[in-house]
Amino acid sequence: MTVTTGLKGARVLITAASRGIGFGAASAFLQEGARVVVNSSHADRLKQALETLRPFGEVSGVVADLSRQGDLDLLVRETRERLGGLDTLVYVTGSPRPGTFLEQDYSDWSAAANLLVVSPAYLARRAAELMIETSPAARQVFLASVAIREPLPNLATSSVCRIAVAGLVRTLARELGPRGVRVNGILPGYIRTERIGEVARDQARRHGTLVAEEISSLERQIPLGRLGTPDELARTILFLGSDLSAYVTGAMVPVDGGLLRSVG
Ligand SMILES: NC(=O)c1ccc[n+]([C@@H]2O[C@H](COP(=O)([O-])OP(=O)(O)OC[C@H]3O[C@@H](n4cnc5c(N)ncnc54)[C@H](OP(=O)(O)O)[C@@H]3O)[C@@H](O)[C@H]2O)c1
């Protein structure tokens, strides 16, 4: 058996991709020959990302804030116009403010629920409509976090709200499977991006330690002994976002170096 991703010419939308996990995914899909639309909320950062990505293949960008309905509509409209349809959606998003439960106010919950629950659900629907119309075998991949299995310290809103992504994935897998759309999720552990720097800085401030000490402390919790890289995570995103996973739907796959301890 020859193993290929079969992504040459595939039409792919990747959100929150000016850096970090989304950027790593965009780079991987482009190297497989996919045609990619990337997104972020910040025009300059998106422009910079596009300059780095262009040598790898056909890519364009749409500035859109994932927490706004009108921007989500624009994103799907632009994707249809530029790619003519959609085979794979990779949904990554921004991060809520770190903090303990007692530090979170109404506005923090409201912003987190909008970004981590409403936004993926709404984009999933708009993307599904386009996929049903234009792709015989489409896939949606949602990035969540290991926090949905084991809540993480000082990330209260994330640990609570991201659980909805698991519900979204299972709900959509059942409803959209018969329409030719597979839907899966990924639970990243600690991946070396700017977000981990932010989390480590927050922990260092609380504990009166150095950021490097906090990173080492995270690494000691991971059986593989180190943070993951966006490239390593991108391999699982490619798997779920291509026909390599043709018989997988409704799964939530940890990519965490063994961090999760719970069984099942
Ligand atoms: N890194 C980890 O270890 C880890 C683990 C589990 C879960 N996660 C989650 O995975 C997601 C990506 O993490 P990351 O590590 O790649 O973070 P990152 O390096 O901070 O990158 C975040 C990306 O999100 C974009 N973004 C932020 N707010 C946005 C918005 N409202 N609309 C559109 N784009 C937006 C940013 O682009 P602009 O600034 O250009 O808009 C940037 O491209 C986050 O939700 C994070 O909490 C990360």
The ligand as an SDF file (V2000), in Angstrom:
LIG
                    3D

 48 52  0  0  0  0  0  0  0  0999 V2000
    0.1800   26.1760   22.2880 N   0  0  0  0  0  0  0  0  0  0  0  0
   -0.3720   25.2610   23.0470 C   0  0  0  0  0  0  0  0  0  0  0  0
    0.3120   24.5350   23.7820 O   0  0  0  0  0  0  0  0  0  0  0  0
   -1.8650   25.0590   23.0330 C   0  0  0  0  0  0  0  0  0  0  0  0
   -2.3830   23.9390   23.6840 C   0  0  0  0  0  0  0  0  0  0  0  0
   -3.7440   23.7210   23.6790 C   0  0  0  0  0  0  0  0  0  0  0  0
   -4.5750   24.6140   23.0480 C   0  0  0  0  0  0  0  0  0  0  0  0
   -4.0500   25.7070   22.4380 N   0  0  0  0  0  0  0  0  0  0  0  0
   -4.9740   26.6140   21.7840 C   0  0  0  0  0  0  0  0  0  0  0  0
   -4.7790   26.5280   20.3800 O   0  0  0  0  0  0  0  0  0  0  0  0
   -5.0590   27.8140   19.7900 C   0  0  0  0  0  0  0  0  0  0  0  0
   -3.8370   28.2900   19.0080 C   0  0  0  0  0  0  0  0  0  0  0  0
   -2.7720   28.3210   19.9060 O   0  0  0  0  0  0  0  0  0  0  0  0
   -1.3090   28.8060   19.5020 P   0  0  0  0  0  0  0  0  0  0  0  0
   -0.4230   28.2070   20.5030 O   0  0  0  0  0  0  0  0  0  0  0  0
   -1.0610   28.6000   18.0700 O   0  0  0  0  0  0  0  0  0  0  0  0
   -1.4420   30.3700   19.8110 O   0  0  0  0  0  0  0  0  0  0  0  0
   -0.5860   31.6060   19.2510 P   0  0  0  0  0  0  0  0  0  0  0  0
    0.7730   31.1980   18.8600 O   0  0  0  0  0  0  0  0  0  0  0  0
   -0.7930   32.6620   20.2710 O   0  0  0  0  0  0  0  0  0  0  0  0
   -1.3870   32.0090   17.8960 O   0  0  0  0  0  0  0  0  0  0  0  0
   -2.7040   32.4140   17.9840 C   0  0  0  0  0  0  0  0  0  0  0  0
   -3.2390   32.6610   16.5920 C   0  0  0  0  0  0  0  0  0  0  0  0
   -4.6130   33.0400   16.7050 O   0  0  0  0  0  0  0  0  0  0  0  0
   -4.8510   34.2130   15.9320 C   0  0  0  0  0  0  0  0  0  0  0  0
   -5.9880   34.9060   16.5360 N   0  0  0  0  0  0  0  0  0  0  0  0
   -6.1000   35.3270   17.8150 C   0  0  0  0  0  0  0  0  0  0  0  0
   -7.3270   35.8650   18.0190 N   0  0  0  0  0  0  0  0  0  0  0  0
   -7.9920   35.7850   16.8290 C   0  0  0  0  0  0  0  0  0  0  0  0
   -9.2780   36.1740   16.4030 C   0  0  0  0  0  0  0  0  0  0  0  0
  -10.1460   36.7500   17.2480 N   0  0  0  0  0  0  0  0  0  0  0  0
   -9.6220   35.9790   15.1150 N   0  0  0  0  0  0  0  0  0  0  0  0
   -8.7460   35.4010   14.2470 C   0  0  0  0  0  0  0  0  0  0  0  0
   -7.5150   34.9730   14.6100 N   0  0  0  0  0  0  0  0  0  0  0  0
   -7.1360   35.1720   15.8920 C   0  0  0  0  0  0  0  0  0  0  0  0
   -3.5480   34.9560   16.0040 C   0  0  0  0  0  0  0  0  0  0  0  0
   -3.4180   35.8270   14.9110 O   0  0  0  0  0  0  0  0  0  0  0  0
   -3.5130   37.4490   14.9650 P   0  0  0  0  0  0  0  0  0  0  0  0
   -2.9120   37.8840   16.2380 O   0  0  0  0  0  0  0  0  0  0  0  0
   -2.7510   37.8180   13.7440 O   0  0  0  0  0  0  0  0  0  0  0  0
   -5.0000   37.7060   14.8700 O   0  0  0  0  0  0  0  0  0  0  0  0
   -2.5460   33.7970   15.8740 C   0  0  0  0  0  0  0  0  0  0  0  0
   -2.3880   33.4600   14.5140 O   0  0  0  0  0  0  0  0  0  0  0  0
   -5.4300   28.7390   20.9560 C   0  0  0  0  0  0  0  0  0  0  0  0
   -6.8360   28.7130   21.1090 O   0  0  0  0  0  0  0  0  0  0  0  0
   -4.7520   28.0650   22.1410 C   0  0  0  0  0  0  0  0  0  0  0  0
   -5.3620   28.4320   23.3710 O   0  0  0  0  0  0  0  0  0  0  0  0
   -2.7130   25.9400   22.4080 C   0  0  0  0  0  0  0  0  0  0  0  0
  1  2  1  0
  2  3  2  0
  2  4  1  0
  4  5  1  0
  4 48  2  0
  5  6  2  0
  6  7  1  0
  7  8  2  0
  8  9  1  0
  8 48  1  0
  9 10  1  0
  9 46  1  0
 10 11  1  0
 11 12  1  0
 11 44  1  0
 12 13  1  0
 13 14  1  0
 14 15  2  0
 14 16  1  0
 14 17  1  0
 17 18  1  0
 18 19  2  0
 18 20  1  0
 18 21  1  0
 21 22  1  0
 22 23  1  0
 23 24  1  0
 23 42  1  0
 24 25  1  0
 25 26  1  0
 25 36  1  0
 26 27  1  0
 26 35  1  0
 27 28  2  0
 28 29  1  0
 29 30  1  0
 29 35  2  0
 30 31  1  0
 30 32  2  0
 32 33  1  0
 33 34  2  0
 34 35  1  0
 36 37  1  0
 36 42  1  0
 37 38  1  0
 38 39  2  0
 38 40  1  0
 38 41  1  0
 42 43  1  0
 44 45  1  0
 44 46  1  0
 46 47  1  0
M  CHG  2   8   1  16  -1
M  END
$$$$
